[in-house]
Amino acid sequence: MTRAGIARTAFVMLLTLFALPLLHVPAEAYLPGAPEILERLAAAASGTETLQGKARLAPLPGEGNPEVPPVLEQQISMKAPDSYRAETRREGGVDVALACGRRSLAMIPDGRGIRNSLISTLPAVLFLGKPMGDLLAELSFLGTRTGETALERVEGKIAYVIGKSDAETIGSRLWIDKATGLPLRFEAWGVREGRAVLLRVDFGSYREIRKGAPFPMELVYSVDGVPAARLTFRDVVTNVPLQDALFSVPCREDSPYPPLEGFLDPRE
């Protein structure tokens, strides 16, 4: 190699040596926090003050559900920032599930399923207009550690994960599609018959319910990994007048009915 070639090689090596510290960025720097991950979702929901629609809850056969009960018809109403009401017609009457802020009520005799769990209220949490601080607070109330984020693949899609749950930290998690900013999945730990069970809802069949506002028309609920029920929306309308009284939750001491079942929270 000529003297000039040696000089050029030395120069390139020296330049590379100085450039490497500038080019190296820790992997964590590429991982946004929960507010940034939820930004597109919150923006899309910002104009949705109320939402009302009919739904069909179809139980699915599985290991833990050998005798499939009949399909149930529901009327679901929601009002910003977080009010939720589901009326379910059944033989002998109508069941009502209510949630407003931190208060809830399950007027469901002998209810032991999705309908008497806070997991049923997630559409009101995620798809109604509210400030980012309120959205984070509601996810935190559902047991989600919003300060923890990760990147995973779910159903063939790359997704951000908000929350943490492992052998040492039981908590709730929310998966957000990295490409679209829409929820893909939510998981939380509940208690059934004295043992911890993993509850999951997968969001799918998104459709715009108003311009720029996608909404999942199909939700599939699972218990301990076994599909338990499919909720399918239809005739969804937004921003229709809904009275606050529709979502009024009486004080616990004034009602014989329990609140909706919550989730295990790692901070408790």
C-alpha positions as CSV (number, residue, x, y, z in Angstrom):
1,M,0.0,0.0,0.0
2,T,1.3,3.4,-0.9
3,R,1.9,6.1,1.7
4,A,-1.2,8.0,0.4
5,G,-3.3,4.9,0.8
6,I,-2.1,4.3,4.3
7,A,-2.9,7.9,5.2
8,R,-6.5,7.6,3.7
9,T,-7.1,4.4,5.7
10,A,-5.8,5.9,8.9
11,F,-8.1,9.0,8.3
12,V,-11.2,6.8,7.8
13,M,-10.5,4.7,10.9
14,L,-10.0,7.9,13.0
15,L,-13.2,9.4,11.6
16,T,-15.1,6.2,12.4
17,L,-13.7,6.1,15.9
18,F,-15.0,9.6,16.7
19,A,-18.3,9.1,14.9
20,L,-19.4,5.9,16.7
21,P,-20.3,7.6,20.1
22,L,-22.4,10.0,18.2
23,L,-24.2,7.3,16.2
24,H,-24.9,5.0,19.1
25,V,-28.3,5.7,20.7
26,P,-29.6,3.5,23.6
27,A,-32.5,1.3,22.5
28,E,-34.7,2.9,25.2
29,A,-34.5,6.3,23.4
30,Y,-36.6,4.8,20.6
31,L,-39.4,3.7,22.9
32,P,-42.0,6.5,23.5
33,G,-43.9,6.9,26.8
34,A,-47.6,6.2,27.2
35,P,-48.7,9.8,26.4
36,E,-47.0,9.7,23.0
37,I,-48.2,6.1,22.3
38,L,-51.8,7.1,23.0
39,E,-51.7,10.5,21.2
40,R,-53.3,9.3,18.0
41,L,-56.0,7.4,19.8
42,A,-56.9,10.4,22.0
43,A,-56.9,12.7,19.0
44,A,-59.3,10.4,17.1
45,A,-61.7,10.2,20.1
46,S,-61.6,13.9,21.0
47,G,-64.9,14.7,19.2
48,T,-66.8,11.8,20.6
49,E,-69.0,13.0,23.4
50,T,-71.5,10.2,23.4
51,L,-71.9,6.8,21.8
52,Q,-74.8,4.5,21.6
53,G,-75.4,1.3,19.8
54,K,-76.9,-2.2,19.9
55,A,-74.7,-5.2,20.4
56,R,-74.9,-9.0,20.4
57,L,-73.0,-11.0,23.0
58,A,-72.3,-14.5,21.7
59,P,-70.7,-16.9,24.1
60,L,-68.1,-19.1,22.5
61,P,-67.6,-22.8,23.3
62,G,-64.4,-23.6,25.1
63,E,-62.8,-25.8,27.7
64,G,-64.2,-23.6,30.5
65,N,-67.6,-23.1,28.7
66,P,-68.9,-26.5,27.6
67,E,-72.5,-25.5,27.7
68,V,-72.9,-22.4,25.6
69,P,-75.7,-20.2,26.9
70,P,-78.0,-18.3,24.4
71,V,-76.9,-15.2,22.5
72,L,-77.7,-12.0,24.4
73,E,-78.9,-8.7,23.0
74,Q,-77.5,-5.5,24.5
75,Q,-78.1,-1.8,24.4
76,I,-74.9,0.0,25.2
77,S,-74.6,3.7,26.0
78,M,-71.5,5.8,26.8
79,K,-70.9,9.4,27.7
80,A,-67.6,11.3,28.0
81,P,-65.4,11.2,29.8
82,D,-65.9,7.7,31.1
83,S,-69.6,6.8,31.7
84,Y,-70.9,3.4,30.6
85,R,-74.2,1.6,30.7
86,A,-75.1,-1.8,29.2
87,E,-78.6,-3.2,29.3
88,T,-78.8,-6.9,28.5
89,R,-82.0,-8.7,27.8
90,R,-82.3,-12.1,29.2
91,E,-85.1,-14.5,30.0
92,G,-87.0,-13.0,32.9
93,G,-85.8,-9.4,32.7
94,V,-83.0,-7.0,31.9
95,D,-79.5,-6.9,33.5
96,V,-77.8,-3.5,33.9
97,A,-74.1,-2.8,34.2
98,L,-73.1,0.8,35.2
99,A,-69.8,2.6,35.5
100,C,-69.2,6.3,36.1
101,G,-65.8,7.4,37.2
102,R,-64.6,5.2,40.1
103,R,-68.1,4.0,40.9
104,S,-69.8,1.1,39.3
105,L,-72.8,-1.3,39.7
106,A,-73.6,-4.7,38.4
107,M,-77.4,-5.3,38.5
108,I,-76.8,-8.8,37.3
109,P,-78.2,-11.6,39.5
110,D,-75.7,-14.4,39.8
111,G,-73.5,-12.8,37.2
112,R,-70.1,-14.5,36.8
113,G,-68.8,-13.5,33.5
114,I,-67.6,-10.6,31.2
115,R,-70.7,-8.5,31.8
116,N,-70.0,-8.0,35.5
117,S,-66.3,-7.1,35.0
118,L,-64.7,-3.7,34.5
119,I,-63.2,-5.2,31.3
120,S,-66.6,-4.6,29.6
121,T,-66.3,-0.9,30.1
122,L,-63.1,-0.5,28.1
123,P,-64.8,1.0,25.0
124,A,-65.8,4.0,27.2
125,V,-62.3,4.3,28.5
126,L,-60.5,4.2,25.2
127,F,-62.9,5.7,22.6
128,L,-64.6,8.7,24.2
129,G,-63.1,12.2,24.1
130,K,-61.1,13.2,27.2
131,P,-57.8,14.9,28.2
132,M,-54.7,12.8,28.1
133,G,-54.3,13.0,31.9
134,D,-57.8,11.6,32.4
135,L,-57.1,8.7,29.9
136,L,-53.9,7.8,31.8
137,A,-55.7,8.0,35.2
138,E,-58.4,5.7,34.0
139,L,-55.9,3.1,32.7
140,S,-54.1,3.4,36.0
141,F,-57.4,2.7,37.8
142,L,-57.7,-0.5,35.8
143,G,-54.3,-1.6,37.2
144,T,-52.1,-0.4,34.3
145,R,-48.7,0.9,35.2
146,T,-48.6,3.7,32.6
147,G,-45.0,4.5,33.3
148,E,-43.9,1.1,31.8
149,T,-43.8,0.6,28.0
150,A,-42.4,-2.0,25.7
151,L,-42.5,-3.2,22.1
152,E,-43.9,-6.6,21.2
153,R,-45.4,-8.5,18.3
154,V,-49.1,-9.5,18.6
155,E,-51.2,-11.3,16.0
156,G,-48.4,-10.5,13.4
157,K,-48.4,-6.8,14.2
158,I,-45.8,-4.7,15.9
159,A,-47.4,-3.1,18.9
160,Y,-46.5,-0.8,21.8
161,V,-47.3,-2.3,25.2
162,I,-48.4,0.0,28.1
163,G,-48.1,-1.6,31.5
164,K,-46.2,-4.5,33.0
165,S,-47.2,-8.0,34.1
166,D,-44.8,-10.9,34.9
167,A,-44.1,-13.4,37.6
168,E,-43.0,-10.7,40.0
169,T,-45.5,-7.9,39.0
170,I,-49.1,-8.8,38.3
171,G,-50.8,-5.9,36.4
172,S,-52.8,-4.9,33.4
173,R,-51.4,-4.3,29.9
174,L,-52.7,-2.5,26.8
175,W,-51.3,-3.2,23.3
176,I,-51.4,-0.3,20.8
177,D,-50.8,-1.0,17.0
178,K,-47.6,0.8,16.2
179,A,-48.8,1.5,12.6
180,T,-52.3,2.8,13.3
181,G,-52.3,3.9,17.0
182,L,-55.4,1.8,17.7
183,P,-55.9,-0.7,20.6
184,L,-55.3,-4.3,19.7
185,R,-55.6,-6.0,23.1
186,F,-56.0,-5.5,26.8
187,E,-55.2,-8.0,29.5
188,A,-55.8,-7.9,33.2
189,W,-55.8,-10.3,36.2
190,G,-59.1,-10.9,38.0
191,V,-60.2,-13.3,40.7
192,R,-62.7,-16.1,40.1
193,E,-63.6,-18.6,42.7
194,G,-60.7,-17.6,44.8
195,R,-58.0,-17.9,42.2
196,A,-56.4,-15.4,39.8
197,V,-57.6,-15.6,36.2
198,L,-56.3,-13.8,33.1
199,L,-59.0,-11.8,31.3
200,R,-58.3,-10.5,27.8
201,V,-60.2,-8.6,25.2
202,D,-59.0,-8.3,21.5
203,F,-60.3,-5.4,19.5
204,G,-61.0,-5.9,15.8
205,S,-63.2,-5.0,12.7
206,Y,-62.5,-1.3,13.1
207,R,-64.9,1.1,11.3
208,E,-65.2,4.9,11.3
209,I,-68.2,5.9,13.4
210,R,-67.7,9.5,12.4
211,K,-65.0,11.1,10.2
212,G,-61.5,10.2,11.6
213,A,-62.9,8.2,14.5
214,P,-62.3,4.4,14.2
215,F,-64.2,2.1,16.6
216,P,-63.9,-1.7,17.0
217,M,-67.1,-3.3,15.9
218,E,-66.0,-6.7,17.3
219,L,-64.5,-7.5,20.7
220,V,-63.5,-11.0,21.6
221,Y,-63.1,-11.8,25.3
222,S,-61.0,-14.7,26.7
223,V,-60.5,-16.2,30.1
224,D,-57.2,-17.9,30.8
225,G,-56.5,-18.0,27.1
226,V,-59.8,-19.6,26.2
227,P,-62.2,-17.6,24.0
228,A,-65.3,-17.0,26.1
229,A,-67.5,-14.5,24.2
230,R,-67.7,-12.3,21.1
231,L,-69.4,-8.8,21.3
232,T,-70.5,-7.4,17.9
233,F,-71.7,-3.8,17.7
234,R,-74.3,-2.5,15.1
235,D,-76.3,0.6,14.6
236,V,-73.7,2.7,16.4
237,V,-74.4,6.5,16.6
238,T,-72.3,9.3,18.1
239,N,-73.0,12.6,19.8
240,V,-76.7,11.9,20.5
241,P,-78.2,13.5,23.6
242,L,-77.9,11.2,26.7
243,Q,-79.0,12.4,30.1
244,D,-76.5,12.1,33.0
245,A,-79.2,10.3,35.0
246,L,-78.8,7.3,32.7
247,F,-75.4,6.7,34.2
248,S,-76.2,7.5,37.8
249,V,-74.6,5.0,40.2
250,P,-76.2,4.8,43.6
251,C,-74.1,4.7,46.7
252,R,-73.1,1.1,47.6
253,E,-75.0,1.2,50.9
254,D,-78.1,2.2,49.1
255,S,-78.0,-0.7,46.6
256,P,-78.2,-4.5,47.1
257,Y,-76.0,-5.0,44.0
258,P,-72.2,-5.1,44.0
259,P,-69.8,-3.0,41.9
260,L,-68.3,-4.4,38.7
261,E,-65.4,-6.7,39.4
262,G,-62.0,-5.0,39.2
263,F,-58.5,-6.3,38.5
264,L,-55.5,-7.2,40.6
265,D,-53.3,-4.1,40.9
266,P,-49.5,-4.4,41.5
267,R,-49.5,-1.3,43.6
268,E,-51.9,-2.7,46.2
